[in-house]
Amino acid sequence: MNFDEIIDRKGTHSAKWDMMDKLYNVPAEDGIAMWVADMDFRPPACVQNALQGMLDHGIYGYYGGDTEYRAAICWWMKTRHGWEVDPAAIFTTHGLVNGTALCVDTWTEKGDGVVLFTPVYHAFAKVIKANGRRVVECPLVLENGRYEMDFDNYDALLDGSEKMVILCSPHNPGGRVWSEAELKQVAEFAKTHDLILVSDEIHHDLVMPEAKHIAMANIEGIEDRLVMMTATTKTFNIAGGHSGNVIIPNETLRAEFGAKMMALGISANSFGLEMAEAAYSPEGAEWVDALVAYINGNREIFDAGINSIPGLKSMPLEATYLAWVDFEDTGMSREEFTRRVEEDAKIAANHGPTFGTGGESFMRFNLATPRAYVEQAVERLQKAFADLQ
């Protein structure tokens, strides 16, 4: 578990490192990739060993007999999240963007509205629009530097054509861990407007020491409309395995989703299943604990450095490894502060507007990288905005 090790990912078909020049004009030779939400760390040895076993066997056929795989998911959710999962409720998709698209396709029709609490993970809106549905934004409110939900105003933003609400829990990009009271409000909102509630909890294992994630499945009275989405991919840095889980407590919804997967001919990737089963283990849990401690250290260094620059604010990170930095108080245009980040500091970071309403003055920085990169990024940003100090 040497998270300080610098692993050169350039030239390895890494979207994060090999695409930053094309997309952000940040040169690969001396740029720092802090955009795509994958980590620059190798997964735990248990995952590597599982893949090595597949390679040693040398036959890569269809995967069958998933009892142990389902049991590993159930064990993880119970021991790490206090959530009892029925093995029969688990569907495996090609990642959770695919899972989101399947949910939209299963329970909405063209022209229907899908509610998002924005700013939020940009792939949601992309999938909704690609399916011919409408994005209905319920903007989050900044209160004392962190996001809050504003249900007093949300009801008026809906017109009755909405069929689904997608919650990002913990929140990406703001890093919020929603409280039990907030989750109950989301549940009531879904019931009031008769919405299917899709809770994307892909970051639920990456929670900082002072915060406590609550699975939406543990909120009472929402089972008849709840769809849970989880994955090993963010937790263990195995996103290339394209494996995610859609977990559906209600049998009617379960049957509808299963029929959609059958109609589209979707089956699981054996490599993703093997890695997930190996990851959801005591050895995997130990690795995650060490990872979160390391990310927490990176967070402290990054926040201290960024918040020392007048006009910049890094939102307090309760979960995920994604820092959400507000440049509004610099007084600069979005083009100017973006230019300084990309051209002067040579850092590729996500542009805030892609996350929807509320993201206009922000950029998102990935902190799941060796500490030397985080320290270097802070130094570069301080230099790029030196005239403010």
Buried (B, 14 or more C-beta within 10 A) or exposed (E): BEBEEEEEBEEEEBBBBBBBBEEBEBEBEEBBBBBBBBBBBBBBBBBEEBBEEBEEEEEEEEBEEBEEBBEBBBBBBEEBBEBEBEEEBBBBBBBBBBBBBBBBBBBBEEEBBBBBBBBBBBBBBBBBEEBEBBBBBBBBEBEEEBBEBBBEEBEEBBEEEBBBBBBBBBBBBBBBBBEEEBBBBBBBBBBEBEBBBBBBBBBBBBBBEEBEBBBBBEBEEBEEBBBBBBBBBBBBBBBBBBBBBBBBBBEEBBEBBBEBBEEEEBEBBBBBBBBBBBBBBEBBBEBBEEBBEBBBBBBEBBBEBBEEBEBBBBBBBBBBBBBBBBBBEBEBEBEEBBBBBBEBBBBBBBBBBBBBBBBBBBBBBBBBBBBEBBBBBBEBBBEBBEEBE
